[in-house]
Amino acid sequence: MGLPQPPAHLVRRPPRNVREVLIESGLYEFVSSSAQVGSLAVRTFRYALTPPFPWIGDAIIETSKVLRRCALPLTISMTTWVLGFAFFLLGGFLELLGAVDRMPGGLILGFTREPAIWVAAMIFGGVAGSAITADLAARKNREELDALTVLGVEQTRALVVPRVVAATIACPLLGLLAILTTWVVTYLGAPLFIDAAPGVVLDSMVHSTLSGDLWAAVTKFVLIGAYTGVMSCHKGLTAKSGTEGVGRAVNQNVVLVFLGIWVINSIFNVAYLSFFPALTNFKG
């Protein structure tokens, strides 16, 4: 017969190691992942700025792929936004207030600062970011990354740098396309929906377009493109094996990219309008 066992509530369990508690916590995983992303970003930009530049050809190819995949969805989305939100909703409200003539200028000013940024960045992050993550994760599953390591090829220089550079270039181009689409749709739609003279519409749009807003938009797009490229590459390189790992990496990347877009846009807007408070006055 065995010895009698003491009650469970009287059994003293060994204390857990502080290191084990930290490693198992979500905070440790967040800090570790952030450090890996930062390290990848530093290596990427160091390789991108250090000659020779063998990545130029691949970067051009990747940029053209991103533009082809995102241009049409972006144009359709911006046209829908301008027609649906501006002319049908905002136009009717301003008509009740008797200020419908202020709509073209206000539309250009507002869309340049916010909706054009959001629509372009979301489409870019969802389409281009997902494609980058899925491509690198699939390469990892096929053991192509291990093969590059055996051959002595640096993964960051060969795979990450062209994609990050392409994302940094393509995102501002798509942003300018979104702003241009807003211009064209506003100019063509205002005479039809609010019965405004084309000359008045064009004059209001020109007076409401500020060079500072355009430069600020391009700067935001550059930051968003670089962040999206680095984060997408990181998620692709660290994806778990199997198709489930690829799917999880893509889903996580989309969430993190959208969150990063919101953070970058919010912080940049606060800093921009704080340094230039006169830009808060509408002169259209």
C-alpha positions as CSV (number, residue, x, y, z in Angstrom):
1,M,0.0,0.0,0.0
2,G,1.3,3.4,-0.8
3,L,1.6,6.3,1.5
4,P,-1.4,8.5,2.0
5,Q,-1.3,11.7,-0.2
6,P,-1.8,15.0,1.5
7,P,-4.8,17.2,0.5
8,A,-4.2,19.1,-2.7
9,H,-4.6,22.5,-1.1
10,L,-1.8,21.7,1.3
11,V,0.7,20.8,-1.5
12,R,3.3,23.5,-2.0
13,R,4.2,24.0,-5.6
14,P,7.6,25.3,-6.6
15,P,7.6,29.1,-7.3
16,R,7.7,30.0,-11.0
17,N,10.8,31.6,-12.3
18,V,10.5,35.3,-13.1
19,R,12.1,34.7,-16.5
20,E,9.5,32.0,-17.4
21,V,6.6,34.3,-16.4
22,L,8.0,37.1,-18.6
23,I,8.7,34.8,-21.6
24,E,5.2,33.4,-21.5
25,S,3.5,36.8,-21.3
26,G,2.2,38.7,-24.2
27,L,4.4,41.7,-23.3
28,Y,7.5,39.8,-24.0
29,E,6.2,38.6,-27.3
30,F,5.3,42.2,-28.3
31,V,8.7,43.6,-27.2
32,S,10.6,40.7,-29.0
33,S,8.6,41.2,-32.2
34,S,9.1,45.0,-32.1
35,A,12.8,44.5,-31.7
36,Q,12.9,42.1,-34.7
37,V,11.0,44.6,-36.8
38,G,13.3,47.4,-35.8
39,S,16.4,45.3,-36.5
40,L,15.1,44.3,-39.9
41,A,14.3,47.9,-40.7
42,V,17.9,49.0,-39.8
43,R,19.5,46.3,-41.9
44,T,17.2,47.0,-44.8
45,F,17.9,50.7,-45.0
46,R,21.6,50.1,-44.5
47,Y,21.7,47.7,-47.4
48,A,19.5,50.0,-49.5
49,L,21.9,52.9,-49.0
50,T,25.2,51.0,-49.3
51,P,26.6,50.4,-52.8
52,P,26.5,48.4,-54.9
53,F,22.8,48.5,-55.6
54,P,21.9,45.1,-57.2
55,W,18.3,45.5,-56.0
56,I,17.4,48.3,-58.4
57,G,16.1,46.0,-61.1
58,D,14.0,43.9,-58.7
59,A,12.7,47.0,-57.0
60,I,11.4,48.4,-60.4
61,I,9.7,45.1,-61.1
62,E,8.1,45.0,-57.7
63,T,7.0,48.6,-58.0
64,S,5.3,48.0,-61.3
65,K,3.5,44.9,-59.8
66,V,2.2,47.0,-56.9
67,L,1.0,49.8,-59.2
68,R,-0.8,47.4,-61.5
69,R,-2.6,45.6,-58.7
70,C,-3.7,48.7,-56.8
71,A,-4.3,51.4,-59.4
72,L,-7.8,50.3,-60.6
73,P,-9.2,49.4,-57.2
74,L,-7.9,52.7,-55.9
75,T,-9.5,54.7,-58.7
76,I,-12.8,53.0,-58.3
77,S,-12.8,53.5,-54.5
78,M,-11.9,57.2,-54.7
79,T,-14.6,57.8,-57.3
80,T,-17.2,56.1,-55.1
81,W,-16.1,58.1,-52.1
82,V,-16.3,61.4,-53.9
83,L,-19.6,60.7,-55.5
84,G,-21.3,58.9,-52.6
85,F,-20.1,60.8,-49.6
86,A,-19.4,64.3,-51.0
87,F,-22.0,64.9,-53.6
88,F,-24.9,62.8,-52.3
89,L,-24.5,63.3,-48.5
90,L,-22.4,66.4,-47.9
91,G,-23.8,68.2,-50.9
92,G,-27.3,67.8,-49.8
93,F,-26.4,69.0,-46.3
94,L,-24.6,72.1,-47.6
95,E,-27.5,72.9,-49.9
96,L,-29.8,73.1,-46.9
97,L,-27.3,75.6,-45.3
98,G,-26.9,77.6,-48.5
99,A,-23.2,76.9,-48.7
100,V,-23.0,74.5,-51.6
101,D,-20.6,76.7,-53.4
102,R,-18.0,76.0,-50.7
103,M,-18.1,72.3,-51.4
104,P,-15.5,71.9,-54.2
105,G,-12.8,73.7,-52.3
106,G,-13.6,72.0,-49.0
107,L,-13.7,68.7,-50.7
108,I,-10.2,69.1,-52.1
109,L,-8.8,70.3,-48.8
110,G,-10.4,67.6,-46.7
111,F,-9.7,64.7,-49.1
112,T,-6.1,65.7,-49.5
113,R,-5.6,65.6,-45.7
114,E,-7.7,62.5,-44.7
115,P,-9.9,60.4,-47.0
116,A,-7.4,60.2,-49.9
117,I,-4.7,59.2,-47.4
118,W,-6.9,56.5,-45.8
119,V,-8.3,55.0,-48.9
120,A,-4.9,54.8,-50.7
121,A,-3.1,53.5,-47.6
122,M,-5.7,50.9,-46.9
123,I,-5.8,49.5,-50.4
124,F,-2.0,49.6,-50.6
125,G,-1.6,47.8,-47.2
126,G,-4.3,45.3,-48.0
127,V,-3.2,44.4,-51.5
128,A,0.5,45.0,-51.6
129,G,1.2,44.1,-48.0
130,S,-0.7,40.8,-48.2
131,A,1.1,39.9,-51.4
132,I,4.5,40.5,-49.9
133,T,3.8,38.5,-46.8
134,A,2.2,35.6,-48.7
135,D,5.1,35.5,-51.2
136,L,7.9,35.4,-48.6
137,A,5.9,32.9,-46.3
138,A,5.4,30.6,-49.3
139,R,9.1,30.8,-50.1
140,K,9.9,29.9,-46.5
141,N,7.6,26.8,-46.7
142,R,9.3,25.7,-49.9
143,E,12.7,26.1,-48.1
144,E,13.9,28.6,-50.6
145,L,15.1,30.9,-47.8
146,D,17.3,28.0,-46.4
147,A,18.6,27.4,-49.8
148,L,19.7,31.1,-50.1
149,T,21.4,30.8,-46.8
150,V,23.3,27.7,-47.9
151,L,24.4,29.5,-51.1
152,G,25.7,32.4,-49.1
153,V,23.0,34.9,-50.3
154,E,21.9,37.5,-47.7
155,Q,18.1,37.2,-47.4
156,T,17.6,40.8,-46.5
157,R,19.6,42.2,-49.4
158,A,18.1,39.8,-52.0
159,L,14.4,39.7,-50.9
160,V,13.6,42.4,-48.4
161,V,15.3,45.4,-49.8
162,P,13.6,45.4,-53.3
163,R,10.2,45.0,-51.7
164,V,10.6,47.7,-49.1
165,V,12.0,50.1,-51.7
166,A,9.2,49.3,-54.0
167,A,6.6,49.8,-51.3
168,T,8.2,53.2,-50.3
169,I,8.1,54.3,-53.9
170,A,4.7,52.9,-54.9
171,C,2.7,54.2,-51.9
172,P,3.3,57.9,-52.7
173,L,2.5,57.3,-56.4
174,L,-0.8,55.7,-55.4
175,G,-1.5,58.6,-53.0
176,L,-1.0,61.1,-55.8
177,L,-3.3,59.1,-58.0
178,A,-5.9,59.2,-55.2
179,I,-5.6,63.0,-55.0
180,L,-5.7,63.4,-58.8
181,T,-8.8,61.2,-58.9
182,T,-10.5,63.4,-56.4
183,W,-9.6,66.5,-58.5
184,V,-11.0,65.0,-61.7
185,V,-14.2,63.6,-60.2
186,T,-14.9,66.8,-58.3
187,Y,-14.4,69.0,-61.4
188,L,-16.6,66.7,-63.6
189,G,-19.2,66.0,-61.0
190,A,-19.8,69.4,-59.4
191,P,-21.5,70.9,-62.5
192,L,-23.8,67.9,-62.7
193,F,-24.7,67.4,-59.0
194,I,-24.6,70.9,-57.5
195,D,-25.2,72.9,-60.7
196,A,-21.9,74.9,-60.3
197,A,-20.1,76.6,-63.1
198,P,-16.9,74.8,-64.2
199,G,-14.9,78.0,-63.9
200,V,-16.1,78.6,-60.3
201,V,-15.4,75.0,-59.4
202,L,-11.9,75.1,-60.8
203,D,-11.1,78.4,-59.1
204,S,-12.3,77.1,-55.7
205,M,-10.2,73.9,-56.1
206,V,-7.1,75.8,-57.0
207,H,-7.4,78.2,-54.1
208,S,-7.9,75.3,-51.7
209,T,-5.0,73.2,-52.9
210,L,-2.0,74.0,-50.6
211,S,1.5,73.0,-51.4
212,G,2.1,72.2,-47.8
213,D,-0.8,69.7,-47.7
214,L,0.6,68.0,-50.8
215,W,4.1,67.7,-49.3
216,A,2.6,66.5,-46.1
217,A,0.6,63.8,-47.9
218,V,3.6,62.6,-49.8
219,T,5.7,62.4,-46.6
220,K,2.9,60.4,-44.9
221,F,2.7,58.0,-47.9
222,V,6.5,57.5,-47.8
223,L,6.4,56.6,-44.1
224,I,3.4,54.4,-44.5
225,G,5.0,52.6,-47.5
226,A,8.2,52.0,-45.7
227,Y,6.4,50.7,-42.6
228,T,4.1,48.5,-44.7
229,G,7.1,47.0,-46.6
230,V,9.2,46.2,-43.4
231,M,6.2,44.8,-41.5
232,S,5.0,42.7,-44.4
233,C,8.5,41.3,-45.0
234,H,8.9,40.5,-41.3
235,K,5.7,38.6,-41.1
236,G,6.6,36.7,-44.2
237,L,10.0,35.7,-43.0
238,T,8.8,34.6,-39.5
239,A,5.7,32.8,-40.7
240,K,5.1,29.3,-39.3
241,S,5.2,26.3,-41.6
242,G,2.2,25.0,-43.5
243,T,-0.6,26.7,-45.2
244,E,-2.2,27.7,-41.9
245,G,1.0,29.5,-41.0
246,V,0.9,31.5,-44.2
247,G,-2.8,32.4,-43.6
248,R,-2.1,33.5,-40.1
249,A,0.9,35.6,-41.1
250,V,-1.2,37.4,-43.8
251,N,-4.1,38.1,-41.4
252,Q,-1.7,39.4,-38.6
253,N,0.1,41.5,-41.1
254,V,-3.1,43.2,-42.4
255,V,-4.1,44.0,-38.8
256,L,-0.7,45.4,-37.9
257,V,-0.4,47.4,-41.1
258,F,-3.8,49.0,-40.6
259,L,-3.0,49.8,-37.0
260,G,0.3,51.3,-38.1
261,I,-1.4,53.5,-40.7
262,W,-3.7,54.9,-38.1
263,V,-0.9,55.6,-35.7
264,I,1.4,57.2,-38.3
265,N,-1.5,59.3,-39.8
266,S,-2.7,60.5,-36.3
267,I,0.8,61.5,-35.0
268,F,1.7,63.2,-38.2
269,N,-1.5,65.2,-38.4
270,V,-1.1,66.4,-34.8
271,A,2.5,67.5,-35.4
272,Y,1.8,69.0,-38.8
273,L,-1.1,71.2,-37.7
274,S,0.7,72.1,-34.5
275,F,3.7,73.5,-36.4
276,F,1.4,75.2,-39.0
277,P,-1.8,76.3,-37.1
278,A,-2.7,78.7,-39.9
279,L,-3.5,75.8,-42.2
280,T,-6.6,75.0,-40.0
281,N,-8.3,78.1,-41.6
282,F,-10.3,77.2,-44.7
283,K,-9.8,79.8,-47.5
284,G,-11.7,78.2,-50.3
